Amino acid sequence: MLVMLAFTALNCNKKLEEHPKTVFTVDFFKSPSGIQSAVTTLYSGMRYVYGPEPSLAITVMGTDEFTGGDQVLISTGGQYVRSFALYGGPSPIQPSDGSLLNMWNTVFSLINLANGVVNIAPEVAAMPENDRTTAIAEARFLRGLYYLNLVGQFGAVPVDLGSGDLEFNQTPYPGFNILIDGSKEGVLKKDFDAMIEDFTFASQNLPDQRPSNAFRLSKAAAFMMLARTYTFKGYNEALKESSDFQNAYAAAMEVINNQSKYGVALQQNFADVNRQGTDYNSEILYSVERIPGDLNSNEVPNSTNTAGKGNNASIVFAPDYTVATGVKGQKAPGAARQALYGRPYRRFAPTLWLLNTCFADKENDSRFDGSFRTMWYTVEEGKDGNPINYGDTAFVIAMTNTEANALLAKNPPYKVVTPSEIWTAQNKNPQNIYPYLKKFADSTKNNYNDVVDGRPFKVAKFSEVYLLAAEACLQGAGGGAGEAAELINVLKKRAAFREGLSSGEIDDRYDAIKVSASDITLDFILDERSRELCGESIRFIDLAMRHKLVSRVQAFNPDASPYIQPFNEKRPIPQSQLDAVTEKNPAYQNTGYNQ
């Protein structure tokens, strides 16, 4: 310490001369390259929102679709996601929960950057007009999507970050503009107005089609998000207007009726929508991109990163397939860790409702098989009399007792996991086995123990456009429930397709699952959304914004049903945010979290 003080004394009278090599100021954005760099950053920032374990936890866990895997319930794993699986009990959701921060702590700076692009780009005279318009449209779409995620989780959030509504703020701001006259409703109206205006501008000014091998934004994605936003607004008692569902219908039908113009189409085979190697197919309107095998370009510090910008989707849905026991009580040979099957992180386990009720018809409807893995294969030879050979079945999950009995009657050399052995948080079966949501599977990871992958994370799909249009019809737009059934049946017809079936066989399967106007209810549409979109980082928001979260969790998720309460439709405002503002006000916190 004395040496340090002496050094300081010797140097305190010397003038510090700095020679910075790189300095970024606001002037950097007043150039074409600066604007484009800012837009690139806005795209990159979406990696915080789609793919990391914390962001998946707050969008997937504790819904009717997914409960906690066994790692969520023990102290050595899942500590950041446990409360979002169960809501209460020993680990209720707290304002200090880390899973909230991956999104909250990053998104507002990105929104402010988007404000900067929108404010500054019109002044960049050297930028070609078409490039400027596209850049502003991209920034406004991404700003709208950032807000849509925040509003879906937290309710009202500030549109004034210190310099006025949607204005670029350049100075530290100690306030928190979440109230108008003591209420959040006025701010929430500003949120929805801003999102609708942003997505409308984007739908008018983005390119008609995205590139075939990249996820630059296009009009189809903007129309879809505009329809989603109007739909959410239509369920808000304080803000809804009679035109909301008609506006949602118009935005969705614009894409459905002009598929060639916008370069979109449903895949013939549902399994191809999410199959690895088909990530840029015509059904995907927008995904958050990563680069396979390139941690540095994906802005991930290491291969074990489960926060920040890493995509963890390929491993968090994986059961512990390595513990399944084969014949004679032996471990199934080859049921070892493989990149294709994901490191068995056991965070998100499908509810029995999702497996058995939502996907009840697994023969006529291909979407269960197109979404889940129920069979694992060996990667080594059998030992000690176990007759399994390389490439044979290691074990299979039977989804019904009939299927299990039929397999067991053949005295197979592999393990058959019966329905009673499928793990849930309640029964805590020791094998921790359940069907693996394979939509995100990535066989190209550098190491099978890597927890991050390089596949794009799907955010907007053409199939959802049909679902949104059908929902708007149910709520009085378009042709009503009759047209809603027609729109849903487009997806049903696709779901009936399987490779190798004749057209007659496909028609027979379609006849078994098609719907009529009398079948269409909001709960039915939510079921259909699960069949198309389960696990895709939207379910909590889907249920909360439609005020169906509590009723459906209580009905279909017995692990969370004892604890969930109506105030859980909104997440708590992070405590670190409330601690950072100068003025303390209990009204800033969402109801139920002020203990």
SELUMTOR-117166 format. One line per field, with one value per residue (C-alpha): residue number from 1; residue in one letter; x, y, z. Coordinates in nm, 3 decimals. Layout:
N
seq c(NUM;...)
type c(A;...)
xx c(X;...)
yy c(Y;...)
zz c(Z;...)
This chain:
595
seq c(1;2;3;4;5;6;7;8;9;10;11;12;13;14;15;16;17;18;19;20;21;22;23;24;25;26;27;28;29;30;31;32;33;34;35;36;37;38;39;40;41;42;43;44;45;46;47;48;49;50;51;52;53;54;55;56;57;58;59;60;61;62;63;64;65;66;67;68;69;70;71;72;73;74;75;76;77;78;79;80;81;82;83;84;85;86;87;88;89;90;91;92;93;94;95;96;97;98;99;100;101;102;103;104;105;106;107;108;109;110;111;112;113;114;115;116;117;118;119;120;121;122;123;124;125;126;127;128;129;130;131;132;133;134;135;136;137;138;139;140;141;142;143;144;145;146;147;148;149;150;151;152;153;154;155;156;157;158;159;160;161;162;163;164;165;166;167;168;169;170;171;172;173;174;175;176;177;178;179;180;181;182;183;184;185;186;187;188;189;190;191;192;193;194;195;196;197;198;199;200;201;202;203;204;205;206;207;208;209;210;211;212;213;214;215;216;217;218;219;220;221;222;223;224;225;226;227;228;229;230;231;232;233;234;235;236;237;238;239;240;241;242;243;244;245;246;247;248;249;250;251;252;253;254;255;256;257;258;259;260;261;262;263;264;265;266;267;268;269;270;271;272;273;274;275;276;277;278;279;280;281;282;283;284;285;286;287;288;289;290;291;292;293;294;295;296;297;298;299;300;301;302;303;304;305;306;307;308;309;310;311;312;313;314;315;316;317;318;319;320;321;322;323;324;325;326;327;328;329;330;331;332;333;334;335;336;337;338;339;340;341;342;343;344;345;346;347;348;349;350;351;352;353;354;355;356;357;358;359;360;361;362;363;364;365;366;367;368;369;370;371;372;373;374;375;376;377;378;379;380;381;382;383;384;385;386;387;388;389;390;391;392;393;394;395;396;397;398;399;400;401;402;403;404;405;406;407;408;409;410;411;412;413;414;415;416;417;418;419;420;421;422;423;424;425;426;427;428;429;430;431;432;433;434;435;436;437;438;439;440;441;442;443;444;445;446;447;448;449;450;451;452;453;454;455;456;457;458;459;460;461;462;463;464;465;466;467;468;469;470;471;472;473;474;475;476;477;478;479;480;481;482;483;484;485;486;487;488;489;490;491;492;493;494;495;496;497;498;499;500;501;502;503;504;505;506;507;508;509;510;511;512;513;514;515;516;517;518;519;520;521;522;523;524;525;526;527;528;529;530;531;532;533;534;535;536;537;538;539;540;541;542;543;544;545;546;547;548;549;550;551;552;553;554;555;556;557;558;559;560;561;562;563;564;565;566;567;568;569;570;571;572;573;574;575;576;577;578;579;580;581;582;583;584;585;586;587;588;589;590;591;592;593;594;595)
type c(M;L;V;M;L;A;F;T;A;L;N;C;N;K;K;L;E;E;H;P;K;T;V;F;T;V;D;F;F;K;S;P;S;G;I;Q;S;A;V;T;T;L;Y;S;G;M;R;Y;V;Y;G;P;E;P;S;L;A;I;T;V;M;G;T;D;E;F;T;G;G;D;Q;V;L;I;S;T;G;G;Q;Y;V;R;S;F;A;L;Y;G;G;P;S;P;I;Q;P;S;D;G;S;L;L;N;M;W;N;T;V;F;S;L;I;N;L;A;N;G;V;V;N;I;A;P;E;V;A;A;M;P;E;N;D;R;T;T;A;I;A;E;A;R;F;L;R;G;L;Y;Y;L;N;L;V;G;Q;F;G;A;V;P;V;D;L;G;S;G;D;L;E;F;N;Q;T;P;Y;P;G;F;N;I;L;I;D;G;S;K;E;G;V;L;K;K;D;F;D;A;M;I;E;D;F;T;F;A;S;Q;N;L;P;D;Q;R;P;S;N;A;F;R;L;S;K;A;A;A;F;M;M;L;A;R;T;Y;T;F;K;G;Y;N;E;A;L;K;E;S;S;D;F;Q;N;A;Y;A;A;A;M;E;V;I;N;N;Q;S;K;Y;G;V;A;L;Q;Q;N;F;A;D;V;N;R;Q;G;T;D;Y;N;S;E;I;L;Y;S;V;E;R;I;P;G;D;L;N;S;N;E;V;P;N;S;T;N;T;A;G;K;G;N;N;A;S;I;V;F;A;P;D;Y;T;V;A;T;G;V;K;G;Q;K;A;P;G;A;A;R;Q;A;L;Y;G;R;P;Y;R;R;F;A;P;T;L;W;L;L;N;T;C;F;A;D;K;E;N;D;S;R;F;D;G;S;F;R;T;M;W;Y;T;V;E;E;G;K;D;G;N;P;I;N;Y;G;D;T;A;F;V;I;A;M;T;N;T;E;A;N;A;L;L;A;K;N;P;P;Y;K;V;V;T;P;S;E;I;W;T;A;Q;N;K;N;P;Q;N;I;Y;P;Y;L;K;K;F;A;D;S;T;K;N;N;Y;N;D;V;V;D;G;R;P;F;K;V;A;K;F;S;E;V;Y;L;L;A;A;E;A;C;L;Q;G;A;G;G;G;A;G;E;A;A;E;L;I;N;V;L;K;K;R;A;A;F;R;E;G;L;S;S;G;E;I;D;D;R;Y;D;A;I;K;V;S;A;S;D;I;T;L;D;F;I;L;D;E;R;S;R;E;L;C;G;E;S;I;R;F;I;D;L;A;M;R;H;K;L;V;S;R;V;Q;A;F;N;P;D;A;S;P;Y;I;Q;P;F;N;E;K;R;P;I;P;Q;S;Q;L;D;A;V;T;E;K;N;P;A;Y;Q;N;T;G;Y;N;Q)
xx c(0.000;0.283;0.447;0.119;0.070;0.421;0.365;0.042;0.216;0.489;0.236;-0.045;0.094;0.149;-0.115;-0.279;-0.250;-0.483;-0.449;-0.765;-0.754;-1.131;-1.401;-1.772;-1.997;-2.343;-2.174;-2.084;-2.454;-2.475;-2.327;-2.454;-2.212;-2.311;-2.681;-2.617;-2.399;-2.677;-2.933;-2.698;-2.672;-3.052;-3.068;-2.792;-2.965;-3.255;-3.018;-3.082;-3.456;-3.474;-3.271;-3.091;-3.208;-3.338;-3.543;-3.682;-3.764;-3.989;-4.167;-4.198;-4.200;-4.502;-4.758;-4.996;-4.719;-4.408;-4.323;-3.983;-3.748;-3.572;-3.271;-3.505;-3.602;-3.255;-3.000;-2.730;-2.924;-3.202;-3.174;-3.263;-3.570;-3.724;-3.960;-4.089;-4.190;-4.386;-4.468;-4.486;-4.419;-4.061;-3.940;-4.194;-4.108;-3.919;-3.831;-3.467;-3.493;-3.206;-3.408;-3.588;-3.267;-3.135;-3.413;-3.482;-3.122;-3.046;-3.364;-3.406;-3.063;-3.152;-3.485;-3.296;-3.061;-3.364;-3.492;-3.158;-3.183;-3.537;-3.447;-3.109;-3.137;-3.353;-3.063;-2.803;-2.800;-2.529;-2.747;-2.946;-3.317;-3.406;-3.137;-3.249;-3.615;-3.529;-3.301;-3.572;-3.828;-3.597;-3.529;-3.900;-3.989;-3.721;-3.820;-4.180;-4.077;-3.863;-4.162;-4.397;-4.184;-4.157;-4.529;-4.616;-4.406;-4.433;-4.734;-4.677;-4.314;-4.171;-4.177;-4.007;-3.651;-3.565;-3.589;-3.953;-4.165;-3.959;-3.685;-3.316;-3.175;-2.804;-2.771;-2.814;-3.170;-3.269;-3.646;-3.889;-4.173;-4.416;-4.708;-4.944;-5.137;-5.053;-5.182;-5.010;-5.299;-5.199;-4.844;-4.971;-5.181;-4.865;-4.691;-4.960;-4.984;-4.607;-4.600;-4.888;-4.732;-4.392;-4.524;-4.751;-4.456;-4.249;-4.526;-4.532;-4.160;-3.967;-3.881;-4.161;-3.948;-3.656;-3.339;-3.357;-3.062;-3.083;-3.333;-3.331;-3.679;-3.958;-4.318;-4.465;-4.301;-4.426;-4.784;-4.772;-4.649;-4.906;-5.180;-5.041;-5.031;-5.387;-5.496;-5.337;-5.486;-5.829;-5.823;-5.731;-6.048;-5.910;-5.762;-5.958;-6.143;-6.409;-6.172;-5.885;-5.975;-6.076;-5.734;-5.567;-5.765;-5.674;-5.301;-5.302;-5.510;-5.285;-5.011;-5.238;-5.390;-5.057;-4.817;-4.626;-4.575;-4.428;-4.239;-4.406;-4.565;-4.645;-4.419;-4.590;-4.451;-4.482;-4.160;-3.965;-4.056;-3.821;-3.588;-3.219;-3.091;-3.421;-3.394;-3.447;-3.761;-4.047;-4.264;-4.017;-4.076;-3.812;-3.558;-3.284;-2.968;-2.655;-2.358;-2.293;-1.977;-1.870;-1.896;-1.714;-1.944;-2.243;-2.110;-2.097;-1.798;-1.775;-1.949;-2.103;-2.279;-2.647;-2.731;-2.635;-2.676;-2.620;-2.882;-2.951;-3.271;-3.118;-3.029;-3.285;-3.565;-3.346;-3.432;-3.165;-3.163;-2.830;-2.992;-3.251;-3.195;-3.193;-3.257;-3.127;-3.114;-2.816;-2.768;-2.892;-2.573;-2.514;-2.758;-2.464;-2.438;-2.459;-2.488;-2.799;-2.984;-2.857;-2.669;-2.937;-3.002;-3.354;-3.496;-3.828;-4.043;-4.366;-4.683;-4.893;-5.170;-4.946;-4.837;-5.166;-5.450;-5.325;-5.146;-5.407;-5.429;-5.074;-5.168;-5.382;-5.199;-4.824;-4.733;-4.641;-4.394;-4.273;-4.205;-4.089;-3.836;-3.953;-3.686;-3.311;-3.052;-2.731;-2.383;-2.194;-2.221;-2.408;-2.207;-2.239;-2.507;-2.707;-2.796;-2.823;-2.599;-2.472;-2.761;-3.034;-3.300;-3.164;-3.499;-3.838;-4.099;-4.444;-4.706;-4.998;-5.035;-5.162;-4.843;-4.629;-4.802;-4.768;-4.394;-4.334;-4.520;-4.243;-3.985;-3.765;-3.393;-3.435;-3.598;-3.964;-4.050;-4.417;-4.651;-4.635;-4.257;-4.260;-4.112;-4.317;-4.235;-4.502;-4.407;-4.029;-3.959;-3.590;-3.509;-3.602;-3.724;-3.978;-4.019;-3.756;-3.876;-3.650;-3.741;-3.413;-3.186;-2.839;-2.605;-2.332;-2.214;-1.838;-1.880;-2.175;-2.132;-2.166;-2.474;-2.491;-2.570;-2.570;-2.915;-3.147;-3.427;-3.763;-3.969;-4.232;-4.389;-4.646;-4.855;-4.918;-5.062;-5.339;-5.396;-5.419;-5.660;-5.877;-5.880;-5.983;-6.270;-6.377;-6.390;-6.620;-6.394;-6.412;-6.645;-6.679;-6.639;-6.703;-6.402;-6.202;-6.261;-6.152;-5.828;-5.757;-5.828;-5.546;-5.313;-5.505;-5.466;-5.094;-5.083;-5.241;-4.950;-4.677;-4.413;-4.504;-4.880;-5.105;-5.332;-5.628;-5.464;-5.387;-5.748;-5.871;-5.647;-5.754;-6.119;-6.046;-5.903;-6.068;-6.293;-6.618;-6.744;-6.894;-6.550;-6.392;-6.344;-6.060;-5.944;-5.945;-5.733;-5.492;-5.468;-5.397;-5.130;-4.960;-4.971;-4.802;-4.581;-4.512;-4.184;-4.122;-4.085;-4.438;-4.665;-4.655;-4.729;-4.999;-5.185;-5.123;-5.230;-5.551;-5.613;-5.605;-5.285;-5.432;-5.728;-5.521;-5.234;-5.483;-5.651;-5.349;-5.032;-5.071;-4.716;-4.786;-5.161;-5.141;-4.930;-5.024;-5.230;-5.403;-5.127;-4.880;-5.012;-4.743;-4.385;-4.237;-4.045;-3.683;-3.577;-3.249;-3.451;-3.657;-3.344;-3.174;-3.437;-3.424;-3.793;-3.920;-4.285;-4.460;-4.690;-4.397;-4.403;-4.664;-4.942;-4.861;-4.484;-4.463;-4.404)
yy c(0.000;0.239;0.173;0.242;0.567;0.676;0.603;0.802;1.097;1.101;1.109;1.323;1.643;1.502;1.569;1.252;1.241;0.997;0.889;0.688;0.480;0.427;0.654;0.599;0.899;0.979;1.130;0.774;0.710;1.011;0.810;0.525;0.279;0.394;0.341;-0.003;-0.097;0.009;-0.201;-0.499;-0.454;-0.451;-0.783;-0.924;-0.812;-1.046;-1.327;-1.223;-1.275;-1.596;-1.902;-1.852;-2.068;-1.773;-1.637;-1.981;-2.025;-1.720;-1.801;-2.182;-2.295;-2.317;-2.317;-2.588;-2.715;-2.755;-2.820;-2.862;-3.148;-3.312;-3.076;-2.786;-2.930;-2.996;-2.746;-2.841;-2.734;-2.510;-2.261;-1.976;-2.145;-2.328;-2.053;-2.009;-2.376;-2.381;-2.014;-2.076;-2.325;-2.312;-2.103;-1.834;-1.592;-1.298;-0.954;-1.056;-1.373;-1.387;-1.519;-1.185;-0.993;-1.154;-0.974;-0.670;-0.552;-0.562;-0.474;-0.112;-0.012;-0.179;0.005;0.328;0.238;0.177;0.520;0.658;0.496;0.622;0.973;1.010;0.818;1.086;1.331;1.110;1.278;1.049;0.742;0.630;0.678;0.312;0.203;0.464;0.361;-0.008;0.061;0.261;-0.010;-0.278;-0.069;-0.008;-0.375;-0.478;-0.203;-0.322;-0.682;-0.585;-0.401;-0.689;-0.926;-0.682;-0.604;-0.972;-1.041;-0.729;-0.532;-0.156;-0.053;0.293;0.440;0.751;0.654;1.003;1.227;1.191;0.918;0.706;0.968;0.879;0.942;1.027;1.096;0.881;0.897;0.811;0.804;0.529;0.651;0.369;0.568;0.839;1.003;0.707;0.446;0.217;0.202;0.518;0.390;0.054;0.235;0.412;0.075;-0.070;0.245;0.238;-0.131;-0.098;0.208;0.036;-0.287;-0.091;0.117;-0.200;-0.375;-0.083;-0.024;-0.350;-0.553;-0.775;-1.088;-1.185;-1.329;-1.705;-1.778;-1.510;-1.367;-1.004;-0.878;-0.859;-0.747;-1.089;-1.095;-0.741;-0.828;-1.131;-0.930;-0.661;-0.926;-1.065;-0.720;-0.633;-0.972;-0.911;-0.563;-0.706;-0.903;-0.605;-0.477;-0.127;-0.074;-0.287;-0.128;-0.281;-0.275;-0.470;-0.818;-0.688;-0.521;-0.846;-1.034;-0.784;-0.805;-1.186;-1.224;-0.984;-1.249;-1.552;-1.402;-1.290;-1.576;-1.544;-1.172;-1.225;-1.545;-1.759;-2.102;-2.381;-2.684;-2.996;-3.199;-3.051;-3.226;-3.025;-2.693;-2.758;-3.019;-2.936;-2.832;-2.669;-2.363;-2.117;-2.277;-2.065;-2.114;-1.933;-1.560;-1.456;-1.634;-1.506;-1.626;-1.782;-1.923;-2.297;-2.370;-2.006;-1.892;-1.564;-1.452;-1.558;-1.338;-1.629;-1.640;-2.020;-2.343;-2.383;-2.046;-2.063;-1.693;-1.388;-1.453;-1.828;-2.052;-2.334;-2.466;-2.792;-2.909;-2.768;-2.994;-3.307;-3.584;-3.796;-4.056;-4.188;-4.362;-4.572;-4.936;-5.211;-5.583;-5.763;-5.426;-5.314;-4.963;-4.946;-4.967;-4.653;-4.439;-4.213;-3.839;-3.736;-3.393;-3.499;-3.591;-3.291;-3.271;-3.397;-3.072;-3.180;-2.833;-2.842;-3.154;-3.171;-3.191;-3.505;-3.284;-3.180;-3.537;-3.720;-3.472;-3.195;-3.453;-3.724;-3.835;-3.929;-4.141;-3.909;-3.594;-3.599;-3.303;-3.502;-3.715;-3.401;-3.231;-3.501;-3.783;-4.102;-4.343;-4.345;-4.555;-4.722;-4.606;-4.912;-5.288;-5.480;-5.640;-5.930;-6.108;-5.798;-5.862;-5.496;-5.403;-5.070;-4.868;-5.074;-4.928;-4.853;-4.768;-4.636;-4.438;-4.590;-4.318;-4.549;-4.869;-5.040;-4.949;-5.054;-5.392;-5.459;-5.387;-5.583;-5.882;-5.914;-5.952;-5.681;-5.655;-5.284;-5.093;-4.994;-4.691;-4.725;-4.428;-4.463;-4.425;-4.089;-3.837;-3.552;-3.321;-3.497;-3.860;-3.801;-4.127;-4.206;-4.244;-3.885;-3.988;-3.804;-3.727;-3.485;-3.172;-3.216;-2.895;-2.737;-3.046;-2.963;-3.244;-3.001;-2.884;-2.908;-3.131;-3.330;-3.156;-2.808;-2.631;-2.373;-2.432;-2.242;-2.303;-2.008;-1.973;-1.945;-1.639;-1.594;-1.875;-1.864;-2.126;-1.875;-1.632;-1.886;-1.927;-1.552;-1.508;-1.790;-1.639;-1.302;-1.475;-1.641;-1.295;-1.158;-1.062;-1.196;-1.489;-1.581;-1.934;-2.090;-1.918;-1.989;-2.361;-2.329;-2.161;-2.418;-2.699;-2.577;-2.670;-2.989;-3.100;-3.043;-3.229;-3.535;-3.564;-3.821;-3.931;-4.256;-4.222;-4.224;-3.929;-4.142;-4.232;-3.864;-3.773;-4.038;-3.902;-3.549;-3.651;-3.785;-3.458;-3.177;-2.938;-2.750;-2.414;-2.568;-2.693;-2.348;-2.196;-1.995;-2.301;-2.505;-2.242;-2.242;-2.621;-2.583;-2.325;-2.583;-2.843;-2.601;-2.391;-2.575;-2.479;-2.182;-1.910;-1.770;-1.982;-1.781;-1.461;-1.634;-1.742;-1.433;-1.182;-1.377;-1.413;-1.791;-1.860;-1.937;-2.145;-2.360;-2.412;-2.513;-2.752;-2.902;-2.858;-3.025;-2.932;-2.558;-2.550;-2.541;-2.225;-2.007;-1.696;-1.438;-1.180;-1.423;-1.310;-1.044;-1.093;-0.877;-0.566;-0.658;-0.532;-0.400;-0.162;-0.036;0.009;0.212;0.485;0.797;0.810;0.501;0.419;0.092;0.144;0.077;-0.291;-0.518;-0.628;-0.929;-0.881;-0.607;-0.836)
zz c(0.000;0.086;-0.249;-0.424;-0.234;-0.315;-0.682;-0.674;-0.507;-0.769;-1.050;-0.912;-1.060;-1.403;-1.665;-1.793;-2.168;-2.343;-2.703;-2.771;-3.088;-3.113;-2.976;-3.040;-3.004;-3.131;-3.437;-3.542;-3.610;-3.839;-4.126;-4.343;-4.184;-3.837;-3.906;-4.053;-3.754;-3.519;-3.707;-3.696;-3.320;-3.294;-3.479;-3.260;-2.941;-3.016;-2.913;-2.553;-2.602;-2.806;-2.711;-2.377;-2.088;-1.878;-2.168;-2.243;-1.875;-1.859;-2.184;-2.172;-1.808;-1.582;-1.862;-1.974;-2.203;-1.988;-1.626;-1.464;-1.541;-1.248;-1.268;-1.200;-0.863;-0.719;-0.598;-0.849;-1.154;-1.270;-0.988;-1.223;-1.368;-1.071;-0.964;-1.318;-1.329;-1.004;-0.921;-0.548;-0.275;-0.148;-0.443;-0.543;-0.819;-0.674;-0.816;-0.779;-0.991;-1.237;-1.529;-1.551;-1.594;-1.913;-2.097;-1.879;-1.835;-2.206;-2.393;-2.285;-2.413;-2.742;-2.754;-2.696;-2.981;-3.204;-3.102;-3.212;-3.554;-3.606;-3.488;-3.659;-3.987;-4.159;-4.106;-4.280;-4.619;-4.759;-4.717;-5.022;-4.964;-5.007;-4.762;-4.509;-4.534;-4.495;-4.198;-4.021;-4.096;-3.954;-3.644;-3.592;-3.634;-3.385;-3.142;-3.167;-3.103;-2.803;-2.658;-2.739;-2.533;-2.244;-2.239;-2.262;-1.954;-1.740;-1.860;-1.889;-1.950;-2.022;-2.370;-2.228;-2.138;-2.018;-2.324;-2.423;-2.575;-2.817;-2.820;-2.818;-2.470;-2.439;-2.066;-1.754;-1.628;-1.269;-1.327;-1.420;-1.643;-1.583;-1.437;-1.563;-1.281;-1.060;-1.306;-1.556;-1.802;-1.985;-2.028;-2.150;-2.411;-2.525;-2.546;-2.773;-2.984;-3.034;-3.127;-3.372;-3.535;-3.558;-3.710;-3.946;-4.071;-4.109;-4.303;-4.546;-4.587;-4.543;-4.856;-4.984;-4.934;-4.716;-4.875;-4.929;-4.701;-4.434;-4.189;-4.284;-4.207;-4.462;-4.478;-4.398;-4.055;-3.988;-4.085;-3.856;-3.558;-3.632;-3.623;-3.297;-3.138;-3.237;-3.104;-2.764;-2.749;-2.829;-2.503;-2.285;-2.120;-2.066;-2.413;-2.658;-2.949;-3.169;-3.467;-3.307;-3.429;-3.769;-3.795;-3.686;-3.952;-4.223;-4.142;-4.139;-4.454;-4.644;-4.620;-4.670;-4.985;-5.133;-5.064;-5.390;-5.341;-4.996;-5.078;-4.812;-4.813;-4.571;-4.597;-4.724;-4.434;-4.084;-3.977;-4.236;-4.075;-3.783;-3.930;-3.905;-4.246;-4.348;-4.123;-4.411;-4.552;-4.685;-4.377;-4.149;-4.169;-3.917;-3.697;-3.470;-3.634;-3.493;-3.682;-3.635;-3.439;-3.407;-3.047;-3.107;-3.386;-3.177;-2.894;-2.651;-2.413;-2.387;-2.480;-2.132;-2.133;-2.033;-2.033;-2.233;-2.605;-2.616;-2.775;-2.526;-2.686;-2.807;-2.455;-2.210;-2.341;-2.331;-2.079;-1.916;-2.191;-2.058;-1.759;-1.940;-1.847;-2.108;-2.077;-1.770;-1.593;-1.797;-1.923;-2.281;-2.487;-2.684;-2.487;-2.418;-2.470;-2.832;-2.990;-3.182;-2.862;-2.666;-2.341;-2.096;-1.911;-1.801;-1.755;-1.944;-1.929;-2.130;-1.924;-1.953;-2.091;-2.380;-2.451;-2.406;-2.458;-2.685;-2.901;-2.842;-3.204;-3.296;-3.597;-3.807;-3.694;-3.767;-3.550;-3.239;-3.434;-3.611;-3.278;-3.033;-3.020;-2.849;-2.976;-2.917;-3.098;-2.990;-3.079;-2.953;-2.947;-2.679;-2.399;-2.156;-2.351;-2.441;-2.807;-2.915;-3.208;-3.330;-3.475;-3.313;-3.090;-2.743;-2.589;-2.688;-2.500;-2.544;-2.528;-2.446;-2.247;-2.561;-2.743;-2.446;-2.414;-2.785;-2.774;-2.454;-2.596;-2.854;-2.575;-2.728;-2.645;-2.575;-2.292;-2.329;-2.116;-2.025;-1.977;-1.598;-1.614;-1.796;-1.555;-1.414;-1.127;-0.922;-0.964;-0.980;-1.161;-1.112;-1.483;-1.567;-1.912;-2.122;-2.494;-2.623;-2.804;-3.106;-3.289;-3.180;-3.201;-3.331;-3.436;-3.548;-3.207;-3.166;-2.862;-2.731;-2.395;-2.544;-2.413;-2.692;-3.056;-3.381;-3.524;-3.583;-3.328;-3.501;-3.403;-3.675;-3.877;-4.154;-3.975;-3.695;-3.949;-4.015;-3.641;-3.584;-3.875;-3.740;-3.393;-3.533;-3.715;-3.390;-3.234;-3.503;-3.793;-4.145;-4.197;-3.833;-3.696;-4.037;-4.191;-3.874;-3.931;-4.295;-4.191;-3.920;-4.165;-4.389;-4.104;-4.034;-4.396;-4.376;-4.041;-4.206;-4.450;-4.391;-4.637;-4.807;-4.772;-5.076;-5.142;-5.037;-4.707;-4.643;-4.718;-4.475;-4.200;-4.274;-4.250;-3.901;-3.770;-3.967;-3.776;-3.831;-3.708;-3.395;-3.285;-3.281;-2.937;-2.788;-2.594;-2.914;-3.088;-2.795;-2.825;-3.195;-3.121;-2.898;-3.173;-3.413;-3.184;-2.856;-2.693;-2.924;-2.660;-2.683;-2.462;-2.138;-2.329;-2.536;-2.224;-2.012;-2.275;-2.339;-1.962;-1.992;-1.797;-1.456;-1.574;-1.809;-1.566;-1.298;-1.540;-1.717;-1.509;-1.168;-1.067;-1.086;-1.023;-0.641;-0.646;-0.944;-0.865;-1.086;-1.034;-1.196;-1.537;-1.501;-1.393;-1.118;-1.218;-1.133;-0.792;-0.931;-1.151;-0.859;-0.645;-0.919;-0.954;-0.742;-0.657;-0.476;-0.537;-0.445;-0.744;-0.977;-0.880;-1.030;-0.798;-0.581;-0.563;-0.300;-0.002)
